[in-house]
Amino acid sequence: MTDIPFLYINITAFSCFLLMFVTFLATKKTPEIWAFLAVLLDAILWSGGSILMRLQMWPDMTFWYKVSLVALFSMELFFYFFVHTFSRQKGRFLLTVFTVWTLAIIPGTISGFYLKPPTPVVMPDGSTLFTYSLDWHIVIPCVMFVTIIGATALLLMKVMREQGAHSPGIQVIVTGGLVMLAGNLLQVGLPGNTFPFDALAGIIFALLLMYALYKRRMFRLTLVVSRSLLALVLALICILAAANFISPMQMFAQGTLGLGERVATTVVSVAFAGVLAAAYLLVRRLLEAMFTREEQQSRLVKNFSAEISQSLSTADIMEKLGQVVSREIPIEQMYICLLEGDKYQARYCSSPLATLSFSISKDSPQIAYLKEQESYLIVGEFRNSPRYLSVWETEKELFRRLNIDCVAAMRDGDEIVGLLLLSAKERGRNFNAVEIGFLETVSSIASIAMKNAALYEKMFREARIDPLTGVYNYRFFVEQLEEQFKSCGRECLTLMYIDVDDFKLYNQLYGVGEGDAALCRIGEAITRSTGEGGTVFRTSGKVFAVLLPLQDTQRARTLAREIETRVARINQKPDRQRLKPLSVSVGICSAPYAASSAKELMDNADLAVYNAKQGGKDQIVIFRGASDLVPQHLAERTDAIVDRIERGDGEYRSALSMISALTAAIDAKDHYTYAHSKNVARYAATLAVAAGLNDDQVRTIYAAGLLHDIGKISIPENILNKTGKLEDSEYRVMKDHVNSSIEMIRHLPEMDYLIPAVLGHHERWDGRGYPRGISGEEIPVSARCLAIADVFDAMTTDRPYRSGLPLEYALEELSKGAGTQFDPVLAKTFIQLIRSRSIPLSPQAAARRV
C-alpha cells in the first residue's frame, strides 16, 4: 500500500463522525436529532468514500470517488435542513426546492460531468497525491452551493431577529457553518496544498452542531444501547489507530531513538497498550458518570410513577412531584400553577412558608413560547429574546421576586394545563439536558396523573353537590357528619337545620321555576353567612343543614340570625314586591352536650326545627337537654308533659285529634293493643325524663308510644289473638306491623317526626332486631326507650297465649337483656325506677308486684 499524506486526519474525521452517529442512534429521536443524524450520515459517506478512494479499495477508486463527491455536493442541503429544523421553521418551500435541485445534479455528479475523477500521482518519496482537472462545468454545482449557503445565512439572520442572537445554539451553528466554509475554501484555494483542511473543518463542524443541540438540551444518552454500541465503535477506533500508528512509532523508535527491532517492538507495544488502557479508563469513567445519573433518574421516575398512580388527590400528586424534582435538580423552591379559567393559579410550593397568592395569565408571551417552541423555558435565555420585550412588567417583577430560573409546561395534548416554576438554581450551574429530560418526564407523568385525579375529584364533587343550589347534598352531609363527629371528639360540634317556611304553598302559587330560584337565593344567603366557619348542605327539597365544628349553640344562634336577616333582604328586592315573603325556621343542636352520637345530633336538630315550625315558624329553636332531676319529681314532670299533649295545648292541638282518632281505631280493633300502647307511652315517657331528655323529646316518645302498634290494625284477628305459638309465616306477618305503622304515620300531616321512634322499637342493641338490623347508638334514643317499655308491659300484662308474669321476673329479664337486647344504661335506669316506685305501674303490673 502506498503512503498517503495526512490520511490519519481523514480516518480521525471518519471515526468521529461514525462515533457521533452511533451514539445519537441511541438517543431519543426528535426532529432536530433526525436532522443531525442526516448531516452525520452524509459526513460519514463523504469522509469514508474519500478514505477508500485514496486507499483504492474494492471495487475501485472511481466508485468511492463518486460516493464521496455526491455526499460533498449534498452537504449544504443537509446543513440547511438542520438549521431549518433546529429553528423550528414552518415553511418548507425553499427546502423542497433545494432538495429537488440537489437530486437533479446527482446524475451529472456520478457521470463526472461537473468534476472528473482524480488522477493518482506517485511522488518520488513514495507518497501518492490525487490531482483534479477543473473546467467550467464545476460552476453549475457551485451556483447551487452559493445559493443554499446564502439561504442558510438569511435563515440564521431571521432566527436571530425572532429569537435573539443569544438563543441557545444559534451562535454555535453560525460558527460551525463559518468553520466548514473556511475549511473548504482553504482546501481548494491554497496552491499545491495537500493538508485535508476540509476533513479537519468537518470534525469541528460536527462537534459544533452537536454542541448546539446540547445547548438546546435536545439529547441525552440512553442506558443499554449506548454502552454496547460505544464499545463496538471504540474497538473499531483502536483497530484503525493500531493500523495507522504502530508502524510509524516502530520506525521512530528504530530510526530516531536507535533501538533494536525487538526492543523497539516491545517499547511500542507497551506504550500503545498504556495509551489504550488510559483511554479505556477515561472512557469508562465518562460512561459511569453519564449513566450513573441516568440510572438514578430511572429509579426515581419508576418510584414516582408507582406512587402517584395510587393517588387520586391533586394535592398529593403535586407534593410528590415537588419532592422528586427537588431531589434530582438542585433548586431552592418549586411552584406548581394549574390552569383555572384564563390564568395559571399557584397551587403548590415546595416551601410551606412561601406565598401562593399569584397567577400567570394564559395570554402571557411566555405561555405562547411554551406552546410554539419548547416544553420548557430558561428565563435567563428568554430575557435575551425579542419576545421578552412583550412580557408584562407585573410578570417580569413576579419572576424577579420569586427568583424563577426555569418554567416547564405540563401538557394535556396541545393544551398546557399547568406550569412548574423552578427557582434559585445553584449559582454557576445551568440546566443541562439530563435535568431537562428528567423534568419533562416527571411533568408528563404528573400531568396524566393529575388529569385522572382532577376527573375523579370532579366526579367526587359532582356526586356530592346539589345541582340546583351548588351546596353539598345529603349524601355528603351524612359522610361529613360522621367524620366531623369522630374528629371533634369531646369538642363542640353544632348542627343547624334551616327549613324554608310554607315552601309547598310557594311552589303552588308561583310555579316550580320560581321556587327553584328562591331556593338558590336562600342557599346563597346561607353560604355567604356561613363563610369558612362551616359547611352548607341541602338535605331535602326545602331543608338546608349547616355543620359547624368547634362552635357552640350561641355562635350558631348568631349565625342563624344573620341568615334570617339575609333571607329577609331577599324579600326587599324590587322584583319580589308582589311575591309571598320568604322566611325560614331554624333548629340547632350541639354535641356532646345535647347529643351522644351523630344520629342523635341529627334527630335532635330535626326535632328542634320541627318545634320551630310548630311554634309559629320564622323562628330559631335550640335543642337543650334536661337538667338532672330527683326521682320523686319524675312522675310530676311526666304528668305535666302528657297532660299538655292530651289537652292539645299549643303546637299539639292539630296532633291531638289525629292521635285520638288512631288510638280509637286501635281500641276498636284490639282493646289489648290500645291499653298496651297507653302503658308503653307512659313508661317510655317517664324513662325519657329520668334519662335527661328534654320536653320535646319526651313528648315525641309519648306520642310515638301511643302509635307504635298502629300497624296491628292490618294484622288478621286470628293471628293477633292466637292463643298458641305463632307459625313462622304468621310471625313474619306479625313482624310486618312495624312497616304498616310507618306507612300510616308518614301520610299524616306533621307527624313524620314520630317515624324514627316507631320504626326502631323492635331493634336490638346487638343488631339482631328488625326491620333494619341496626345496633347500639345507631338506634334512636326514643326507640330505645320504647323498646324497654314495650317488652316490660308485654311481660307484666295478660296476653291471649299466657297470663302476665311476676314483676320481679320481668325485671330480671330486662337485666339479662341489658347490653344485648336493650340499651344497658336505659335498662338499668328503668329497673331502678321500677324498684324505687318512681314509675306508676299499670293495674295488671301493680297486681304482680311481690
Secondary structure, DSSP 8 states (H G I E B T S, - for coil): --B-TTHHHHHHHHHHHHHHHHHHHTB---HHHHHHHHHHHHHHHHHHHHHHHHHT-SS-HHHHHHHHHHHHHHHHHHHHHHHHHHTT----HHHHHHHHHHHHHHHHHHHTSSS---EEEE-TTSBEEEE----GGGHHHHHHHHHHHHHHHHHHHHHHHHH-TTSTTHHHHHHHHHHHHHHHHHHHHSTT--S-HHHHHHHHHHHHHHHHHHHTT---B-SHHHHHHHHHHHHHHHHHHHHHHHHHHHHHHHHTS---HHHHHHHHHHHHHHHHHHHHHHHHHHHHHHHHHHHHHHHHHHHHHHHHTT---HHHHHHHHHHHHHHHS--SEEEEEEEETTEEEEEEESSTTS----EEETT-HHHHHHHHT-SEEEHHHHTTSGGGGGS-HHHHHHHHHHTEEEEEEEEETTEEEEEEEEE---TT----HHHHHHHHHHHHHHHHHHHHHHHHHHHHHHHHB-TTTSSEEHHHHHHHHHHHHHHHTTS-EEEEEEEETTHHHHHHHH-HHHHHHHHHHHHHHHHHHHGGGSEEEE-SSSEEEEEEET--HHHHHHHHHHHHHHHHHHHTSGGGTTS----EEEEEEEETTS-SSHHHHHHHHHHHHHHHHHTTSS-EEE--------GGGHHHHHHHHHHHHHHT-GGGHHHHHHHHHHHHHHHHH-HHHHHHHHHHHHHHHHHHHHTT--HHHHHHHHHHHHHTTGGGGGS-HHHHT-SS---HHHHHHHHTHHHHHHHHHTTSTT-GGGHHHHHTTT--TTS--SSS---GGGS-HHHHHHHHHHHHHHHHS-BTTB----HHHHHHHHHHHBTTTB-HHHHHHHHHHHHTT-S---HHHHHT--
